[in-house]
Amino acid sequence: MTARILNGNLIREEIYVELREEIGALKAAGITPGLAAVLVGDNAASKVYVNSKVAACESLGIRSFFLTPPAAITTQELLALVRDLNQRDDVDGVLVQLPLPPQVDAKQILDAVDPSKDVDGFNPINVGRLVAGRPNLVACTPLGVMEILRRSKIPIEGAEAAVIGRSDIVGKPMALLLLHANATVTICHSKTRDLPATARRADIVVAAMGRPAMITADYIRPGATVIDVGTNRITDAAQAERIFAKFPERLAKFREKGSALVGDVHPDVVEVAGALTPSPGGVGPLTIAMLMSNTVKAARMRHSGRAAGAATVRR
């Protein structure tokens, strides 16, 4: 058996086609969705990620604002910036790129984002709405996983699902979304007894722990759907040889570059799973796609009177 590969890039393009139609309808009603991205300091990885978000905005016709306050900013100064963005009528979505410098109280900053502009879905009010089964703006990565499952026609209702990882950003909202879609959900973590046996019961396994290639074939029931949320950069040659033992092309690329990106799921799982997202190229593209989707949704909700005739993407 070789798993069906669930290509996140193709699903992202499907969503972008729908979003362009909806954005066009909003603009016809006099509304241009706007996203403000705040990047504190000069973290190289964060800068690449925010630039990719800004590029996505440009490709779809969403207005973007890229703010880069200095790394020495205080919590109060950043709060003032966020509050200013909350008040701006040309900004529908506000995202503050994490991580923030150690002197900044990240929770206080995320709590300060207007829930109606919280396109990352991190504000406690939006988290509470998700818990209550009345989701408004939901965290982008788990929302993207749901799009992969639905658009790939993976049955969710009645399925057993194991979410491995309990972070506020992925694991917890992922479990809630699956639960609201009528799956039976088990949340697994570092203290779970016999984690492989628990995962093997599942029809759907979502791996989101941030540990490279941790989920090996013995965690997966034959034919199960495996969603790999992890993106980990490895630089150790011995580790790469273990992970890529059956994948000489990937090992050769590692040796050429001195590093490689791997997910939380071991590549060998492709021989057991029924369907599998690659890493990279699986969940990652959907995270940005759902950020764009949330921005358009926020614009539509904020201008609901004028946007009444605009098309709506199902999400």
VEXDREN-2710 file (C-alpha; in Angstrom, 1 decimal):
% VEXDREN-2710
k/r/px/py/pz
1/MET/0.0/0.0/0.0
2/THR/1.2/3.5/-0.8
3/ALA/-0.8/6.4/0.6
4/ARG/-2.7/8.9/-1.5
5/ILE/-0.8/12.2/-1.2
6/LEU/-3.1/15.1/-0.1
7/ASN/-1.5/18.0/-2.0
8/GLY/-1.9/21.3/0.0
9/ASN/-0.8/23.4/-2.9
10/LEU/-3.6/22.2/-5.2
11/ILE/-6.2/22.7/-2.4
12/ARG/-4.9/26.2/-1.7
13/GLU/-5.4/27.1/-5.4
14/GLU/-9.0/25.9/-5.3
15/ILE/-9.6/28.2/-2.3
16/TYR/-7.9/31.1/-4.0
17/VAL/-10.1/30.8/-7.0
18/GLU/-13.2/31.0/-4.7
19/LEU/-11.7/33.9/-2.7
20/ARG/-10.9/35.9/-5.8
21/GLU/-14.5/35.7/-6.8
22/GLU/-15.7/36.8/-3.4
23/ILE/-13.1/39.6/-3.2
24/GLY/-14.3/40.8/-6.6
25/ALA/-17.9/40.9/-5.3
26/LEU/-16.8/42.8/-2.2
27/LYS/-14.9/45.4/-4.2
28/ALA/-18.0/45.8/-6.5
29/ALA/-19.8/46.7/-3.2
30/GLY/-17.1/49.3/-2.4
31/ILE/-15.2/47.1/0.1
32/THR/-11.5/46.2/-0.2
33/PRO/-10.4/43.7/2.5
34/GLY/-7.3/44.9/4.4
35/LEU/-4.8/42.9/6.5
36/ALA/-2.3/44.5/8.9
37/ALA/0.7/42.3/9.8
38/VAL/2.9/43.4/12.7
39/LEU/6.5/41.9/12.8
40/VAL/8.5/43.0/15.9
41/GLY/12.2/43.1/15.4
42/ASP/14.2/41.3/12.7
43/ASN/13.6/37.5/13.2
44/ALA/14.6/36.1/9.8
45/ALA/12.2/33.1/9.8
46/SER/9.3/35.3/10.9
47/LYS/10.2/37.8/8.2
48/VAL/10.0/35.2/5.5
49/TYR/6.7/34.0/6.8
50/VAL/5.2/37.5/7.0
51/ASN/6.5/38.3/3.5
52/SER/4.7/35.2/2.2
53/LYS/1.4/36.4/3.8
54/VAL/1.9/39.9/2.2
55/ALA/2.6/38.3/-1.2
56/ALA/-0.6/36.2/-0.9
57/CYS/-2.6/39.4/-0.2
58/GLU/-1.2/41.0/-3.3
59/SER/-2.0/38.0/-5.5
60/LEU/-5.6/38.0/-4.3
61/GLY/-6.3/41.8/-4.3
62/ILE/-6.3/42.2/-0.5
63/ARG/-4.8/45.4/0.8
64/SER/-1.9/44.7/3.1
65/PHE/-0.1/46.8/5.7
66/PHE/3.3/45.6/7.0
67/LEU/4.4/47.2/10.3
68/THR/7.9/46.6/11.7
69/PRO/8.3/48.1/15.2
70/PRO/11.8/47.7/16.7
71/ALA/12.7/44.7/18.8
72/ALA/13.1/47.0/21.9
73/ILE/9.4/47.9/21.9
74/THR/7.6/47.7/25.2
75/THR/4.3/45.9/25.9
76/GLN/2.6/49.3/26.3
77/GLU/3.9/50.6/23.0
78/LEU/2.8/47.5/21.1
79/LEU/-0.6/47.7/22.8
80/ALA/-1.0/51.2/21.5
81/LEU/-0.1/50.1/18.0
82/VAL/-2.6/47.3/18.1
83/ARG/-5.3/49.6/19.5
84/ASP/-4.7/52.0/16.6
85/LEU/-5.1/49.2/14.1
86/ASN/-8.3/48.1/15.9
87/GLN/-9.7/51.6/15.2
88/ARG/-8.7/51.9/11.5
89/ASP/-11.6/51.3/9.1
90/ASP/-9.2/50.3/6.2
91/VAL/-8.0/47.3/8.3
92/ASP/-10.2/44.3/8.6
93/GLY/-7.7/41.8/9.9
94/VAL/-4.8/42.2/12.5
95/LEU/-2.1/39.7/13.0
96/VAL/0.8/40.0/15.4
97/GLN/3.5/37.6/14.3
98/LEU/4.9/35.3/17.0
99/PRO/7.2/34.9/18.7
100/LEU/7.5/38.3/20.4
101/PRO/10.6/39.6/22.2
102/PRO/10.9/38.4/25.8
103/GLN/10.1/41.8/27.4
104/VAL/6.7/41.9/25.6
105/ASP/3.6/40.2/27.3
106/ALA/2.4/38.1/24.3
107/LYS/-0.9/37.1/25.9
108/GLN/-1.7/40.7/26.7
109/ILE/-1.1/41.7/23.1
110/LEU/-3.1/38.9/21.6
111/ASP/-6.0/39.7/24.0
112/ALA/-5.9/43.3/22.8
113/VAL/-6.7/42.4/19.2
114/ASP/-10.3/43.3/18.4
115/PRO/-12.1/39.9/18.1
116/SER/-13.8/41.0/14.9
117/LYS/-10.3/41.6/13.4
118/ASP/-8.6/38.6/15.0
119/VAL/-7.8/36.7/11.8
120/ASP/-5.4/34.4/13.7
121/GLY/-8.2/33.2/15.9
122/PHE/-6.2/33.6/19.1
123/ASN/-8.3/36.0/21.1
124/PRO/-10.0/34.3/24.1
125/ILE/-13.4/35.5/22.9
126/ASN/-13.0/33.7/19.5
127/VAL/-11.6/30.6/21.3
128/GLY/-14.7/30.7/23.6
129/ARG/-17.0/30.9/20.6
130/LEU/-15.3/27.8/19.1
131/VAL/-15.7/25.9/22.4
132/ALA/-19.4/26.8/22.4
133/GLY/-19.9/25.6/18.9
134/ARG/-20.5/29.1/17.5
135/PRO/-17.2/29.7/15.7
136/ASN/-16.4/33.1/14.3
137/LEU/-12.7/33.5/13.3
138/VAL/-10.8/30.2/13.9
139/ALA/-7.1/29.5/14.1
140/CYS/-5.8/29.2/10.6
141/THR/-3.8/25.9/10.7
142/PRO/-6.6/23.7/12.1
143/LEU/-9.1/25.4/9.8
144/GLY/-6.8/24.5/6.9
145/VAL/-6.7/20.9/8.1
146/MET/-10.5/20.8/8.0
147/GLU/-10.4/22.1/4.4
148/ILE/-7.9/19.4/3.4
149/LEU/-10.1/16.7/4.9
150/ARG/-13.4/18.0/3.4
151/ARG/-12.0/18.8/-0.1
152/SER/-10.2/15.4/-0.2
153/LYS/-13.5/13.7/0.7
154/ILE/-12.1/12.1/3.9
155/PRO/-15.1/11.0/6.0
156/ILE/-15.1/12.9/9.3
157/GLU/-18.6/12.2/10.8
158/GLY/-18.4/9.1/13.0
159/ALA/-14.7/8.7/12.5
160/GLU/-12.3/8.2/15.3
161/ALA/-9.6/11.0/15.4
162/ALA/-6.4/11.3/17.4
163/VAL/-4.9/14.8/17.7
164/ILE/-1.3/14.4/18.9
165/GLY/-0.4/17.7/20.5
166/ARG/-2.4/20.1/22.8
167/SER/-1.2/23.6/21.9
168/ASP/-3.6/26.5/22.0
169/ILE/-2.7/27.3/18.4
170/VAL/-3.2/23.9/16.8
171/GLY/-4.0/20.9/19.0
172/LYS/-6.9/22.3/21.1
173/PRO/-8.8/24.1/18.3
174/MET/-8.2/21.1/16.0
175/ALA/-9.8/18.8/18.4
176/LEU/-12.8/21.1/18.8
177/LEU/-13.3/21.5/15.0
178/LEU/-13.2/17.7/14.6
179/LEU/-15.6/17.3/17.5
180/HIS/-18.1/19.8/16.0
181/ALA/-17.8/17.8/12.7
182/ASN/-19.1/14.8/14.7
183/ALA/-15.8/12.9/15.0
184/THR/-14.9/11.0/18.2
185/VAL/-11.7/12.8/19.3
186/THR/-8.9/11.7/21.5
187/ILE/-6.3/14.4/22.4
188/CYS/-2.9/12.9/22.9
189/HIS/0.2/14.5/24.5
190/SER/3.5/13.7/26.2
191/LYS/1.9/12.1/29.2
192/THR/-0.5/9.8/27.2
193/ARG/0.1/6.2/28.1
194/ASP/0.9/3.9/25.2
195/LEU/0.7/6.7/22.6
196/PRO/1.2/4.4/19.6
197/ALA/-1.7/2.1/20.6
198/THR/-4.0/5.1/21.1
199/ALA/-3.1/6.6/17.8
200/ARG/-3.5/3.2/16.0
201/ARG/-7.2/3.2/16.9
202/ALA/-7.8/6.3/14.9
203/ASP/-9.2/6.7/11.4
204/ILE/-7.7/10.2/11.3
205/VAL/-4.4/11.1/12.9
206/VAL/-3.3/14.8/13.2
207/ALA/0.3/15.1/14.3
208/ALA/1.2/18.5/15.8
209/MET/3.9/18.2/18.4
210/GLY/6.9/19.8/16.7
211/ARG/9.1/16.7/16.9
212/PRO/10.8/15.6/13.7
213/ALA/9.6/12.2/12.3
214/MET/8.3/11.1/15.7
215/ILE/5.1/9.4/14.3
216/THR/6.4/6.2/12.8
217/ALA/4.5/3.5/11.0
218/ASP/3.6/1.6/14.3
219/TYR/1.4/4.6/15.3
220/ILE/-0.8/4.3/12.2
221/ARG/-3.6/1.8/11.5
222/PRO/-3.3/0.6/7.9
223/GLY/-5.5/2.8/5.7
224/ALA/-5.8/5.7/8.1
225/THR/-5.6/9.3/7.1
226/VAL/-2.6/11.1/8.5
227/ILE/-2.3/14.9/8.6
228/ASP/1.2/16.1/9.3
229/VAL/1.2/19.7/10.8
230/GLY/4.9/19.7/11.7
231/THR/7.6/21.6/10.0
232/ASN/11.0/20.9/11.5
233/ARG/14.5/21.7/10.1
234/ILE/17.1/19.0/10.8
235/THR/20.8/19.5/10.4
236/ASP/22.2/16.3/12.0
237/ALA/23.6/13.9/9.4
238/ALA/23.0/10.7/11.4
239/GLN/19.4/11.8/12.1
240/ALA/18.8/12.4/8.4
241/GLU/20.2/9.0/7.5
242/ARG/17.8/7.3/9.9
243/ILE/14.8/9.3/8.7
244/PHE/15.5/9.1/4.9
245/ALA/16.9/5.5/4.9
246/LYS/14.3/4.5/2.3
247/PHE/14.3/7.8/0.4
248/PRO/17.7/8.3/-1.2
249/GLU/16.7/11.4/-3.2
250/ARG/15.8/13.2/0.0
251/LEU/19.0/12.1/1.7
252/ALA/21.0/13.3/-1.3
253/LYS/19.3/16.7/-1.1
254/PHE/20.1/16.9/2.7
255/ARG/23.7/16.1/2.0
256/GLU/23.8/18.8/-0.7
257/LYS/22.2/21.5/1.5
258/GLY/23.2/20.4/4.9
259/SER/19.7/20.6/6.2
260/ALA/16.2/19.4/5.4
261/LEU/12.6/20.1/6.4
262/VAL/10.7/17.2/7.8
263/GLY/7.3/16.9/9.4
264/ASP/6.3/15.2/12.7
265/VAL/5.4/12.1/10.7
266/HIS/8.1/9.7/9.6
267/PRO/8.3/9.4/5.8
268/ASP/7.9/5.6/6.1
269/VAL/4.3/6.2/7.1
270/VAL/3.5/6.5/3.4
271/GLU/3.7/2.7/3.2
272/VAL/0.9/2.3/5.8
273/ALA/-1.5/5.2/5.6
274/GLY/-4.4/5.4/3.2
275/ALA/-3.9/9.2/2.8
276/LEU/-1.1/11.5/3.9
277/THR/-0.2/15.2/3.7
278/PRO/3.4/15.8/2.8
279/SER/5.7/18.1/4.7
280/PRO/6.4/20.5/3.3
281/GLY/3.6/21.1/0.8
282/GLY/0.7/19.8/2.8
283/VAL/-0.8/21.8/5.7
284/GLY/1.5/24.8/5.3
285/PRO/-0.1/26.3/2.2
286/LEU/-3.5/26.0/3.8
287/THR/-2.5/28.0/6.8
288/ILE/-1.9/31.1/4.7
289/ALA/-4.9/30.3/2.6
290/MET/-7.1/30.3/5.7
291/LEU/-5.6/33.5/6.9
292/MET/-6.7/35.1/3.6
293/SER/-10.1/33.5/4.0
294/ASN/-10.4/34.8/7.5
295/THR/-9.5/38.3/6.4
296/VAL/-12.2/38.2/3.7
297/LYS/-14.7/36.8/6.2
298/ALA/-13.8/39.6/8.7
299/ALA/-14.3/42.3/6.0
300/ARG/-17.6/40.8/5.0
301/MET/-18.8/40.7/8.6
302/ARG/-17.6/44.2/9.4
303/HIS/-19.4/45.7/6.4
304/SER/-22.3/43.3/6.4
305/GLY/-24.8/45.8/5.1
306/ARG/-22.8/46.7/2.0
307/ALA/-21.5/43.2/1.5
308/ALA/-24.9/41.5/1.5
309/GLY/-24.7/40.7/-2.2
310/ALA/-21.1/39.3/-2.1
311/ALA/-20.4/35.6/-2.8
312/THR/-19.5/33.5/0.2
313/VAL/-16.9/30.8/0.3
314/ARG/-18.0/27.8/2.4
315/ARG/-15.9/27.5/5.5
END
